[in-house]
């Protein structure tokens, strides 16, 4: 009988890896879908370009129209890449949180991590108008990390964290952060408040290459780091007694994984605002495609998250050409029914 796993060994690195046979095919299909949506997002918008014109503008051919180059390189490409990268960050953060807490309802937007990042960013926008774009991911990381640490400590009950307790505390702290954010918006200057409100709805509209440059280092460091700790997530999924028996340094792993989730969530929120439910949906869809092992789950969830945000942003431009519909509205419209479905199915623990 054929095995469902592929064994991969690198003797010179003293590393071995077992990969689900479905994973390479799924990842290649998702990469293909991402490429298709990137092409559609570049070509099809308020002003639709032909594939030939878009290609010439993309590669800056001498025969291309300068106006087309402006549309492709200044307006659409940064927005498209921002949507892809933000979705990858949120999808990976949600996967890490669900594995860390062994809670299928854990996600940055649900348990309050995004709310902490949002509060920190709005605070900086309203009170620190001179802060450059590149500083927002760091601000959001600090806010998301503080919120994640507060949720985790308050949810700790003797030797474990209760899933329901974690969700309820996260929702409570999220409401507190939302109230403080509203207070800042009520008393801030009108110009800064307007900027913060546009950012809060969750959109990649108006994103430029500066946002991409600020976001890339965070994803380039913390998504690979999540893959490095994928085996720790697999061991944690067995339960704390089994993980301790297997020799896992539980507190160290939890601390690092919490830092990874907070960094990815904070950087994504700093770039695109509060795009909800991507961190919840992407890991569940990935689990159905490649199984529960985090070595395959993390890259699959990252690609699915990027595909979700990328598609939502493209559809918001195509379906509502006369209105700049935030892609966060479409992701929430998809995520709320799925969240209620998971909530009904989840054990009360």
KARACOR-V231204 format. One record per helix or strand. SS is the DSSP state (H for helix, E for strand). FROM is the first residue (numbers start at 1). LEN is the number of residues. Records with the same first field share a line. If there is no record, write none. Layout:
# KARACOR-V231204
SS->FROM-LEN / FROM-LEN
This chain:
# KARACOR-V231204
E->5-6 / 15-6 / 156-2 / 160-2
H->11-3 / 21-23 / 51-8 / 66-36 / 113-15 / 133-23 / 163-25 / 190-11 / 209-20 / 230-7 / 240-6 / 250-23 / 278-13 / 294-26 / 327-19
